[in-house]
């Protein structure tokens, strides 16, 4: 149940976070739009499809920008209360600094629910539709659906449940089916494999079976490895594959579980999974860390100083956190620690700063 303190902080923080959220997402979408303009003219990819592509990516952009909007918006909202001496009045009424900070966190948490809905349900579907739109506009024979990636390769059609891009030109297709058709469009061959790795102009298939269909019988054989030539443009597949950081937590978990069962490398998916698991904690800790600055001399610097300080905090945390994650990925260990550690350190430092006696 909200108290008067919560309501006062809520009315100041939520509008500020919403405004910052709108501005940051708009800038991010504008940058994405400018980048996509370079692709206009490839196939049927025109201005209308570019705008549709950006519109479909908006939910994911809103999710990614929320943590930055949380820290900047909290600083602006609490700063406005400090500028009107309302924080001093709350302290005089018996509210401690930590309690006011918790109220700001509750205000941000109400918007975090919307961000999580966008990031876990709406965003991944929108990115999949955007990838499908771009792929179909730029080239024929590539499509994404609920059953995975569909590729036309000459007289054959590939279906892969999961796609892993390990580097430029390095693509692994997991849980694949390959259907080959004859001149009369009749199915001639079906290949099933656990994995297909792109190697030059070949796909190296592992642990599968091949069925050759004839009028009178079906010839079946199993194989440990098999090479198949391909006409596929792997660069096109790579550019329109939904990246791990754009996938929902449930999809990432299923990919990691599948990789462990089949002894495959899913480091990028595991890293993205743990980041998403602790993303709510990261966003709320950034909102909380804005509290001490509202009680400092920030109010004397005005709106501009609060805005710059909030952006510096958000950007600084992002790059520091990203560096730690990259280090953990290089060492192939500590992914949980580098995701949960920084927000906990922020919370501890904020509580220390708020309880420190004023000089």
Secondary structure, DSSP 8 states (H G I E B T S, - for coil): ---HHHHHHHHHHHHHHHHHHHHHHHHHHHHHHHHHHTTTTSTT--HHHHHHHHHHHHHHHHHHHHHHHHHHHHHHHHHHHHHTTHHHHHHHTT--HHHHHHHHHHHHHHHHHHHHHIIIIIHHHHHHHHHHHHHHHH-TTEEEETTEEEEEETTEEEEEEEEEEEETTEEEEEEEEEEEE-TTS-EEEEEEEEEEEEETTEEEEEEEEEEEE-SS-EEEEEEEEEEEE----HHHHHHTS--GGGS-HHHHHHHHHHHHHTT---HHHHHHHHHHHTHHHHHHHHHHHTHHHHHTTHHHHHHHHHHHHHHHHHHHHHHHHHHHHHHHHHHT--HHHHHHHHHHHHHHHHHHHHHS---
